Amino acid sequence: MSAKLHVTLITETFPPEINGVANTLGRLCDGLRLRGHRVELVRPRQEEDQVRTADDDLLLCRGWPIPGYPGLQWGQSSMHKLLRRWTRQRPDVLYIATEGPLGLSALRAAKRLGITVISGFHTNFQQYTSQYGLGVLTRALTHYLRWFHNRSQMTVVPSVTQKQELGRRGFDRIELLSRGVDSQLFHPAKRSTELRECWGLKADDIAVLHVGRLAPEKNLGLLKTSFDALQASYPQLNLKMIVVGDGPQRAELEQRLPQAIFCGTQRGEALAMHYASADVFVFPSMTETFGNVVLEALASGLGVIAYDEAAAAQHIRHGHNGALAMPGDEEGFIDAARWVLEDSETLRRVRLNARQHASRQGWDAIIDVFERQLHSASQVGKVMPLGQVQL
């Protein structure tokens, strides 16, 4: 049996906040604790923490809202607080999941104390800047992210395409840590006839689903383009666009897709029911480090159409358990969607293969890999202080 570790996880987002990073970190934290490791969490205070105080396994700091991202925060720089805490109770290894002020202060405190750091590259912030009209910042942000992650012993990324991209940009010591899916929660058996009737659909009608944050970086203009093309190509089918999620582009999308049904944010069993009650999943984003929703849709037995990168590249075999297009090829994306709906047997076969593949992508194997990475890093830290790991 491997030695039990004291792992400190530093993040600016964590459940019950709803986003892919929070979901992943919650799974990693729970998985390590189930295996007997001590996991200390350092994060900003959330609304649910109003009467909660810090303890040996939780350190709360002040946070500031992130513009355009309601409910998410930057964590306050807390270097001196972290130095005092880790001098008294020294972790074996840190996992820094976010690169904001809190993550930076943790990196500096760890360097001063000689504690080994693993960092996680969870969000393509350098790609988001152009989507928000801040393209001039892209180079500076990429430089900062490279500097930040190259000061850690290892940077873990969720997909092979992300590993290749960061390698080309000069990021060092990159390792793969993929993502899993709860295939019992996300299951075709959660399909609800009542929910489909509320959507105005009968048994043979087609629900085209999108799940995710409704924001500029998600390339949501392609939702309307592809849905319009499907309606024009298959006028004999009763197609309905279903959108699950919220964000700054919701009002604009509601205007552009007046016949679509917008369901807002869904969680847990309700989210699983929305997935399973659909038939096709359309995911036009090109800024994902992974895209957990792709695995959730596959596990729910949907025909997934996506660009050939991140989770889709890793888990979809075109023509077998989904349909892919080259990144940025909108016509190819629309053709992939048309192919999925070409005949009912094609869709039935793709959905069956999707479920079979996703049912083998559990979190246990991901936790195994993460546990080995943490052990490996902690051993390095015993012989070489972080201060020697520099560029």
TORTI-236834 format. One record per residue (C-alpha): residue number from 1; residue in one letter; x, y, z. Coordinates in steps of 0.001 Angstrom, whole numbers, plus 500000, padded with zeros to 6 digits. Layout:
site nr->NUM, rest->A, east->X, north->Y, up->Z
...
//
This chain:
site nr->1, rest->M, east->500000, north->500000, up->500000
site nr->2, rest->S, east->501393, north->503430, up->499052
site nr->3, rest->A, east->502108, north->506001, up->501749
site nr->4, rest->K, east->499347, north->508439, up->502600
site nr->5, rest->L, east->499995, north->512003, up->501580
site nr->6, rest->H, east->499098, north->515436, up->502891
site nr->7, rest->V, east->497973, north->517159, up->499694
site nr->8, rest->T, east->496980, north->520814, up->499562
site nr->9, rest->L, east->494657, north->521835, up->496741
site nr->10, rest->I, east->494576, north->525535, up->495839
site nr->11, rest->T, east->491720, north->526704, up->493636
site nr->12, rest->E, east->489493, north->529683, up->492988
site nr->13, rest->T, east->486486, north->527509, up->492129
site nr->14, rest->F, east->485044, north->524430, up->493809
site nr->15, rest->P, east->481655, north->522711, up->494200
site nr->16, rest->P, east->478853, north->523642, up->494533
site nr->17, rest->E, east->479901, north->526146, up->491874
site nr->18, rest->I, east->478905, north->524838, up->488431
site nr->19, rest->N, east->481712, north->524577, up->485887
site nr->20, rest->G, east->484002, north->521903, up->484552
site nr->21, rest->V, east->486954, north->522892, up->486754
site nr->22, rest->A, east->484914, north->522756, up->489962
site nr->23, rest->N, east->483410, north->519399, up->488981
site nr->24, rest->T, east->486834, north->517914, up->488235
site nr->25, rest->L, east->488417, north->519205, up->491441
site nr->26, rest->G, east->485530, north->517895, up->493526
site nr->27, rest->R, east->486015, north->514438, up->492010
site nr->28, rest->L, east->489780, north->514487, up->492566
site nr->29, rest->C, east->489404, north->515681, up->496154
site nr->30, rest->D, east->486767, north->513069, up->497030
site nr->31, rest->G, east->488751, north->510312, up->495326
site nr->32, rest->L, east->491942, north->511056, up->497247
site nr->33, rest->R, east->490121, north->511259, up->500576
site nr->34, rest->L, east->488437, north->507899, up->499946
site nr->35, rest->R, east->491925, north->506433, up->499561
site nr->36, rest->G, east->493016, north->507761, up->502930
site nr->37, rest->H, east->494993, north->510823, up->501859
site nr->38, rest->R, east->494624, north->514068, up->503733
site nr->39, rest->V, east->493404, north->516805, up->501377
site nr->40, rest->E, east->493634, north->520400, up->502568
site nr->41, rest->L, east->491604, north->522871, up->500503
site nr->42, rest->V, east->492512, north->526529, up->500024
site nr->43, rest->R, east->489854, north->528553, up->498187
site nr->44, rest->P, east->487827, north->531795, up->498272
site nr->45, rest->R, east->484845, north->532012, up->500577
site nr->46, rest->Q, east->481553, north->531145, up->498818
site nr->47, rest->E, east->477995, north->532235, up->499604
site nr->48, rest->E, east->477437, north->528918, up->501394
site nr->49, rest->D, east->480363, north->529708, up->503750
site nr->50, rest->Q, east->478851, north->532684, up->505577
site nr->51, rest->V, east->478899, north->530915, up->508953
site nr->52, rest->R, east->481706, north->528501, up->508156
site nr->53, rest->T, east->485146, north->528851, up->509695
site nr->54, rest->A, east->488487, north->527507, up->508580
site nr->55, rest->D, east->489805, north->524234, up->510002
site nr->56, rest->D, east->492801, north->521942, up->509518
site nr->57, rest->D, east->491564, north->520883, up->506081
site nr->58, rest->L, east->490039, north->524152, up->504864
site nr->59, rest->L, east->491454, north->527639, up->504531
site nr->60, rest->L, east->489066, north->530298, up->503239
site nr->61, rest->C, east->490237, north->533573, up->501771
site nr->62, rest->R, east->488542, north->536665, up->500453
site nr->63, rest->G, east->487471, north->536718, up->496806
site nr->64, rest->W, east->486559, north->539355, up->494230
site nr->65, rest->P, east->484001, north->538815, up->491443
site nr->66, rest->I, east->485329, north->538028, up->487960
site nr->67, rest->P, east->483706, north->540373, up->485391
site nr->68, rest->G, east->481425, north->538434, up->483057
site nr->69, rest->Y, east->481440, north->535354, up->485260
site nr->70, rest->P, east->478734, north->535724, up->487930
site nr->71, rest->G, east->479342, north->533477, up->490900
site nr->72, rest->L, east->483070, north->533043, up->490233
site nr->73, rest->Q, east->485848, north->534879, up->492028
site nr->74, rest->W, east->489519, north->535707, up->492043
site nr->75, rest->G, east->491035, north->534604, up->495320
site nr->76, rest->Q, east->492938, north->537145, up->497383
site nr->77, rest->S, east->496716, north->536883, up->497492
site nr->78, rest->S, east->497440, north->535136, up->500810
site nr->79, rest->M, east->501157, north->534454, up->500871
site nr->80, rest->H, east->501842, north->535355, up->504503
site nr->81, rest->K, east->498835, north->533382, up->505721
site nr->82, rest->L, east->499983, north->530362, up->503703
site nr->83, rest->L, east->503563, north->530666, up->504955
site nr->84, rest->R, east->502383, north->530612, up->508586
site nr->85, rest->R, east->500015, north->527702, up->507988
site nr->86, rest->W, east->502458, north->525535, up->506034
site nr->87, rest->T, east->505312, north->526224, up->508430
site nr->88, rest->R, east->503144, north->524730, up->511200
site nr->89, rest->Q, east->501719, north->521870, up->509070
site nr->90, rest->R, east->503825, north->521226, up->506008
site nr->91, rest->P, east->502074, north->519528, up->503061
site nr->92, rest->D, east->503845, north->516808, up->501108
site nr->93, rest->V, east->502799, north->518355, up->497801
site nr->94, rest->L, east->500628, north->521189, up->496489
site nr->95, rest->Y, east->498206, north->521006, up->493587
site nr->96, rest->I, east->497575, north->524514, up->492241
site nr->97, rest->A, east->494544, north->524397, up->489956
site nr->98, rest->T, east->494105, north->528089, up->489088
site nr->99, rest->E, east->496663, north->530727, up->488152
site nr->100, rest->G, east->495080, north->533832, up->489720
site nr->101, rest->P, east->496387, north->535851, up->492712
site nr->102, rest->L, east->495660, north->533014, up->495161
site nr->103, rest->G, east->497474, north->530437, up->493042
site nr->104, rest->L, east->500414, north->532788, up->492528
site nr->105, rest->S, east->500762, north->533437, up->496268
site nr->106, rest->A, east->500682, north->529672, up->496891
site nr->107, rest->L, east->503399, north->529141, up->494281
site nr->108, rest->R, east->505615, north->531770, up->495920
site nr->109, rest->A, east->505020, north->530438, up->499420
site nr->110, rest->A, east->505838, north->526905, up->498266
site nr->111, rest->K, east->509061, north->528083, up->496623
site nr->112, rest->R, east->510144, north->529802, up->499836
site nr->113, rest->L, east->509408, north->526690, up->501910
site nr->114, rest->G, east->510743, north->524167, up->499398
site nr->115, rest->I, east->507384, north->522394, up->498944
site nr->116, rest->T, east->506887, north->520613, up->495637
site nr->117, rest->V, east->504138, north->521928, up->493356
site nr->118, rest->I, east->502049, north->520254, up->490685
site nr->119, rest->S, east->499974, north->522683, up->488636
site nr->120, rest->G, east->496870, north->521984, up->486589
site nr->121, rest->F, east->496084, north->523676, up->483286
site nr->122, rest->H, east->492289, north->523708, up->483441
site nr->123, rest->T, east->491227, north->526741, up->481386
site nr->124, rest->N, east->492405, north->528289, up->478107
site nr->125, rest->F, east->492366, north->531849, up->479421
site nr->126, rest->Q, east->494813, north->532932, up->476710
site nr->127, rest->Q, east->492221, north->531955, up->474075
site nr->128, rest->Y, east->489359, north->533699, up->475893
site nr->129, rest->T, east->490985, north->537138, up->475656
site nr->130, rest->S, east->490298, north->537497, up->471928
site nr->131, rest->Q, east->486667, north->536436, up->472428
site nr->132, rest->Y, east->486196, north->539288, up->474883
site nr->133, rest->G, east->487870, north->541914, up->472699
site nr->134, rest->L, east->491155, north->541745, up->474619
site nr->135, rest->G, east->493320, north->540130, up->471956
site nr->136, rest->V, east->496162, north->542532, up->472737
site nr->137, rest->L, east->496573, north->540723, up->476078
site nr->138, rest->T, east->496899, north->537250, up->474563
site nr->139, rest->R, east->500695, north->537285, up->474248
site nr->140, rest->A, east->501205, north->538698, up->477753
site nr->141, rest->L, east->498801, north->536183, up->479274
site nr->142, rest->T, east->500451, north->533274, up->477449
site nr->143, rest->H, east->503838, north->534451, up->478730
site nr->144, rest->Y, east->502529, north->534614, up->482309
site nr->145, rest->L, east->500890, north->531188, up->482129
site nr->146, rest->R, east->504088, north->529637, up->480731
site nr->147, rest->W, east->506157, north->531278, up->483483
site nr->148, rest->F, east->503688, north->530126, up->486145
site nr->149, rest->H, east->503435, north->526496, up->485063
site nr->150, rest->N, east->507144, north->526081, up->484292
site nr->151, rest->R, east->507884, north->526873, up->487945
site nr->152, rest->S, east->506043, north->523728, up->489019
site nr->153, rest->Q, east->507475, north->520234, up->489110
site nr->154, rest->M, east->504787, north->519045, up->486690
site nr->155, rest->T, east->501819, north->520518, up->484837
site nr->156, rest->V, east->498891, north->518179, up->484232
site nr->157, rest->V, east->496551, north->518694, up->481291
site nr->158, rest->P, east->493310, north->516864, up->480445
site nr->159, rest->S, east->493785, north->516047, up->476756
site nr->160, rest->V, east->496443, north->514984, up->474272
site nr->161, rest->T, east->495677, north->517960, up->472026
site nr->162, rest->Q, east->496201, north->520318, up->474988
site nr->163, rest->K, east->499521, north->518644, up->475803
site nr->164, rest->Q, east->500707, north->519102, up->472227
site nr->165, rest->E, east->499561, north->522714, up->472067
site nr->166, rest->L, east->501295, north->523723, up->475304
site nr->167, rest->G, east->504439, north->521857, up->474282
site nr->168, rest->R, east->504594, north->523949, up->471119
site nr->169, rest->R, east->504267, north->527084, up->473249
site nr->170, rest->G, east->507238, north->526253, up->475464
site nr->171, rest->F, east->505521, north->524706, up->478497
site nr->172, rest->D, east->507739, north->522067, up->480127
site nr->173, rest->R, east->507146, north->518856, up->482115
site nr->174, rest->I, east->503598, north->518320, up->480877
site nr->175, rest->E, east->501739, north->515148, up->481877
site nr->176, rest->L, east->498295, north->513865, up->480965
site nr->177, rest->L, east->495512, north->513660, up->483537
site nr->178, rest->S, east->492293, north->512967, up->481678
site nr->179, rest->R, east->488732, north->513182, up->483002
site nr->180, rest->G, east->486131, north->510588, up->483875
site nr->181, rest->V, east->482351, north->510491, up->483951
site nr->182, rest->D, east->479773, north->509157, up->486385
site nr->183, rest->S, east->478113, north->506711, up->484004
site nr->184, rest->Q, east->475513, north->505738, up->486585
site nr->185, rest->L, east->474310, north->509319, up->486972
site nr->186, rest->F, east->474519, north->510064, up->483257
site nr->187, rest->H, east->472602, north->507122, up->481821
site nr->188, rest->P, east->470089, north->506578, up->478983
site nr->189, rest->A, east->467671, north->505120, up->481552
site nr->190, rest->K, east->467119, north->508669, up->482866
site nr->191, rest->R, east->465118, north->509482, up->479706
site nr->192, rest->S, east->461817, north->511147, up->480613
site nr->193, rest->T, east->458746, north->510972, up->478393
site nr->194, rest->E, east->457139, north->513688, up->480522
site nr->195, rest->L, east->460043, north->516067, up->479978
site nr->196, rest->R, east->460000, north->515425, up->476239
site nr->197, rest->E, east->456269, north->516141, up->476178
site nr->198, rest->C, east->456961, north->519434, up->477948
site nr->199, rest->W, east->459368, north->520184, up->475106
site nr->200, rest->G, east->456563, north->519398, up->472636
site nr->201, rest->L, east->458203, north->516195, up->471381
site nr->202, rest->K, east->456811, north->512754, up->470637
site nr->203, rest->A, east->458689, north->509463, up->470663
site nr->204, rest->D, east->460119, north->509769, up->467126
site nr->205, rest->D, east->460903, north->513490, up->467289
site nr->206, rest->I, east->464493, north->514701, up->467661
site nr->207, rest->A, east->465768, north->516865, up->470536
site nr->208, rest->V, east->469027, north->518620, up->469619
site nr->209, rest->L, east->470741, north->519490, up->472903
site nr->210, rest->H, east->473478, north->521900, up->473947
site nr->211, rest->V, east->474774, north->522043, up->477524
site nr->212, rest->G, east->477278, north->524613, up->478744
site nr->213, rest->R, east->478025, north->528171, up->479684
site nr->214, rest->L, east->476395, north->530612, up->477274
site nr->215, rest->A, east->479377, north->532859, up->476638
site nr->216, rest->P, east->481313, north->534274, up->473653
site nr->217, rest->E, east->484199, north->531798, up->473922
site nr->218, rest->K, east->481821, north->528874, up->473286
site nr->219, rest->N, east->481265, north->529680, up->469568
site nr->220, rest->L, east->477498, north->529565, up->470019
site nr->221, rest->G, east->476666, north->531278, up->466749
site nr->222, rest->L, east->477193, north->527867, up->465160
site nr->223, rest->L, east->474260, north->526483, up->467161
site nr->224, rest->K, east->471800, north->528466, up->465056
site nr->225, rest->T, east->473668, north->527883, up->461800
site nr->226, rest->S, east->473820, north->524121, up->462261
site nr->227, rest->F, east->470257, north->523822, up->463569
site nr->228, rest->D, east->468892, north->525830, up->460637
site nr->229, rest->A, east->470815, north->523571, up->458256
site nr->230, rest->L, east->469388, north->520437, up->459871
site nr->231, rest->Q, east->465848, north->521766, up->459591
site nr->232, rest->A, east->466392, north->522599, up->455916
site nr->233, rest->S, east->467948, north->519191, up->455196
site nr->234, rest->Y, east->465355, north->517128, up->457060
site nr->235, rest->P, east->461987, north->518929, up->456850
site nr->236, rest->Q, east->460233, north->515622, up->457533
site nr->237, rest->L, east->461708, north->515504, up->461050
site nr->238, rest->N, east->460307, north->517421, up->464006
site nr->239, rest->L, east->463495, north->518963, up->465444
site nr->240, rest->K, east->463640, north->520997, up->468644
site nr->241, rest->M, east->466664, north->522872, up->469991
site nr->242, rest->I, east->467138, north->522473, up->473757
site nr->243, rest->V, east->469685, north->524691, up->475547
site nr->244, rest->V, east->470807, north->523941, up->479107
site nr->245, rest->G, east->472991, north->526498, up->480878
site nr->246, rest->D, east->473257, north->530215, up->481510
site nr->247, rest->G, east->475640, north->533059, up->480831
site nr->248, rest->P, east->476073, north->536512, up->479288
site nr->249, rest->Q, east->474934, north->535423, up->475806
site nr->250, rest->R, east->471644, north->533869, up->476878
site nr->251, rest->A, east->469451, north->536853, up->475964
site nr->252, rest->E, east->471093, north->537159, up->472534
site nr->253, rest->L, east->470677, north->533430, up->471879
site nr->254, rest->E, east->467036, north->533537, up->472918
site nr->255, rest->Q, east->466480, north->536213, up->470271
site nr->256, rest->R, east->468386, north->534293, up->467591
site nr->257, rest->L, east->466714, north->530972, up->468445
site nr->258, rest->P, east->463129, north->531980, up->469288
site nr->259, rest->Q, east->461786, north->528426, up->468841
site nr->260, rest->A, east->464416, north->526885, up->471123
site nr->261, rest->I, east->463700, north->525907, up->474713
site nr->262, rest->F, east->466086, north->527436, up->477256
site nr->263, rest->C, east->466165, north->525383, up->480448
site nr->264, rest->G, east->468671, north->527397, up->482486
site nr->265, rest->T, east->471189, north->525776, up->484798
site nr->266, rest->Q, east->470501, north->522168, up->485757
site nr->267, rest->R, east->472261, north->520014, up->488350
site nr->268, rest->G, east->472539, north->516369, up->489359
site nr->269, rest->E, east->469592, north->514140, up->488512
site nr->270, rest->A, east->467773, north->516947, up->486691
site nr->271, rest->L, east->470784, north->517524, up->484450
site nr->272, rest->A, east->471094, north->513788, up->483785
site nr->273, rest->M, east->467406, north->513657, up->482820
site nr->274, rest->H, east->467834, north->516549, up->480376
site nr->275, rest->Y, east->470749, north->514792, up->478699
site nr->276, rest->A, east->469005, north->511423, up->478447
site nr->277, rest->S, east->465784, north->512957, up->477142
site nr->278, rest->A, east->467594, north->514392, up->474114
site nr->279, rest->D, east->468829, north->512564, up->471010
site nr->280, rest->V, east->471703, north->514588, up->469570
site nr->281, rest->F, east->474319, north->516747, up->471317
site nr->282, rest->V, east->475840, north->519698, up->469453
site nr->283, rest->F, east->479083, north->521114, up->470874
site nr->284, rest->P, east->480675, north->523858, up->468716
site nr->285, rest->S, east->483265, north->525148, up->471235
site nr->286, rest->M, east->486918, north->525399, up->470193
site nr->287, rest->T, east->488403, north->526743, up->473453
site nr->288, rest->E, east->488055, north->523725, up->475738
site nr->289, rest->T, east->490930, north->522169, up->477625
site nr->290, rest->F, east->488691, north->519102, up->477857
site nr->291, rest->G, east->484920, north->519599, up->477815
site nr->292, rest->N, east->483338, north->517379, up->480479
site nr->293, rest->V, east->479936, north->517783, up->478823
site nr->294, rest->V, east->481117, north->515673, up->475874
site nr->295, rest->L, east->481662, north->512643, up->478122
site nr->296, rest->E, east->478380, north->513305, up->479929
site nr->297, rest->A, east->476540, north->513356, up->476595
site nr->298, rest->L, east->478251, north->510154, up->475436
site nr->299, rest->A, east->477376, north->508437, up->478725
site nr->300, rest->S, east->473767, north->509530, up->478256
site nr->301, rest->G, east->473700, north->507780, up->474885
site nr->302, rest->L, east->473536, north->510822, up->472606
site nr->303, rest->G, east->474840, north->511271, up->469090
site nr->304, rest->V, east->477582, north->513867, up->469660
site nr->305, rest->I, east->478748, north->516356, up->467029
site nr->306, rest->A, east->481912, north->518269, up->467950
site nr->307, rest->Y, east->485214, north->519575, up->466661
site nr->308, rest->D, east->488109, north->517110, up->466608
site nr->309, rest->E, east->489961, north->518300, up->469692
site nr->310, rest->A, east->490041, north->517990, up->473500
site nr->311, rest->A, east->487558, north->515428, up->474876
site nr->312, rest->A, east->485953, north->514817, up->471498
site nr->313, rest->A, east->489283, north->513943, up->469862
site nr->314, rest->Q, east->490095, north->511635, up->472764
site nr->315, rest->H, east->486780, north->509811, up->473032
site nr->316, rest->I, east->484943, north->510001, up->469706
site nr->317, rest->R, east->485770, north->507812, up->466718
site nr->318, rest->H, east->484148, north->509518, up->463762
site nr->319, rest->G, east->481340, north->507441, up->462291
site nr->320, rest->H, east->481357, north->505003, up->465204
site nr->321, rest->N, east->480278, north->506745, up->468413
site nr->322, rest->G, east->479879, north->510315, up->467179
site nr->323, rest->A, east->480775, north->512697, up->464379
site nr->324, rest->L, east->483743, north->515079, up->464195
site nr->325, rest->A, east->484813, north->518044, up->462094
site nr->326, rest->M, east->488204, north->519673, up->461723
site nr->327, rest->P, east->488505, north->522627, up->464145
site nr->328, rest->G, east->487085, north->525780, up->462589
site nr->329, rest->D, east->485462, north->524004, up->459623
site nr->330, rest->E, east->481848, north->525124, up->460030
site nr->331, rest->E, east->480673, north->523372, up->456866
site nr->332, rest->G, east->482337, north->520196, up->458045
site nr->333, rest->F, east->480601, north->520578, up->461414
site nr->334, rest->I, east->477215, north->520964, up->459722
site nr->335, rest->D, east->477923, north->517983, up->457457
site nr->336, rest->A, east->478777, north->515900, up->460539
site nr->337, rest->A, east->475435, north->516862, up->462095
site nr->338, rest->R, east->473617, north->515973, up->458886
site nr->339, rest->W, east->475321, north->512579, up->458805
site nr->340, rest->V, east->474156, north->511704, up->462336
site nr->341, rest->L, east->470539, north->512353, up->461339
site nr->342, rest->E, east->470786, north->510809, up->457868
site nr->343, rest->D, east->468736, north->507798, up->458923
site nr->344, rest->S, east->467346, north->506411, up->462155
site nr->345, rest->E, east->469590, north->503333, up->462102
site nr->346, rest->T, east->472738, north->505474, up->461938
site nr->347, rest->L, east->471623, north->507496, up->464954
site nr->348, rest->R, east->470601, north->504359, up->466878
site nr->349, rest->R, east->473987, north->502707, up->466261
site nr->350, rest->V, east->475999, north->505831, up->467133
site nr->351, rest->R, east->474061, north->506312, up->470375
site nr->352, rest->L, east->474600, north->502709, up->471423
site nr->353, rest->N, east->478343, north->502913, up->470737
site nr->354, rest->A, east->478561, north->506231, up->472588
site nr->355, rest->R, east->477097, north->504729, up->475730
site nr->356, rest->Q, east->479309, north->501631, up->475550
site nr->357, rest->H, east->482456, north->503740, up->475261
site nr->358, rest->A, east->481587, north->506215, up->478017
site nr->359, rest->S, east->480581, north->503462, up->480449
site nr->360, rest->R, east->484265, north->502447, up->480545
site nr->361, rest->Q, east->485518, north->505978, up->481403
site nr->362, rest->G, east->485067, north->505992, up->485177
site nr->363, rest->W, east->486837, north->508270, up->487650
site nr->364, rest->D, east->488704, north->505493, up->489500
site nr->365, rest->A, east->491319, north->505149, up->486769
site nr->366, rest->I, east->491789, north->508943, up->486713
site nr->367, rest->I, east->492322, north->509031, up->490476
site nr->368, rest->D, east->494899, north->506228, up->490095
site nr->369, rest->V, east->496927, north->508366, up->487698
site nr->370, rest->F, east->496618, north->511491, up->489854
site nr->371, rest->E, east->497687, north->509570, up->492959
site nr->372, rest->R, east->500810, north->508310, up->491171
site nr->373, rest->Q, east->501633, north->511815, up->489956
site nr->374, rest->L, east->501340, north->513228, up->493469
site nr->375, rest->H, east->503527, north->510458, up->494933
site nr->376, rest->S, east->506144, north->510979, up->492238
site nr->377, rest->A, east->506247, north->514733, up->492834
site nr->378, rest->S, east->506381, north->514367, up->496613
site nr->379, rest->Q, east->509438, north->512093, up->496312
site nr->380, rest->V, east->511220, north->514651, up->494141
site nr->381, rest->G, east->510444, north->517289, up->496737
site nr->382, rest->K, east->512277, north->515299, up->499407
site nr->383, rest->V, east->515575, north->515498, up->497507
site nr->384, rest->M, east->515241, north->518750, up->495532
site nr->385, rest->P, east->513539, north->521893, up->496864
site nr->386, rest->L, east->511212, north->523668, up->494476
site nr->387, rest->G, east->513588, north->526594, up->494467
site nr->388, rest->Q, east->515924, north->524503, up->492277
site nr->389, rest->V, east->513230, north->523810, up->489683
site nr->390, rest->Q, east->513578, north->526930, up->487578
site nr->391, rest->L, east->514071, north->528000, up->483991
//
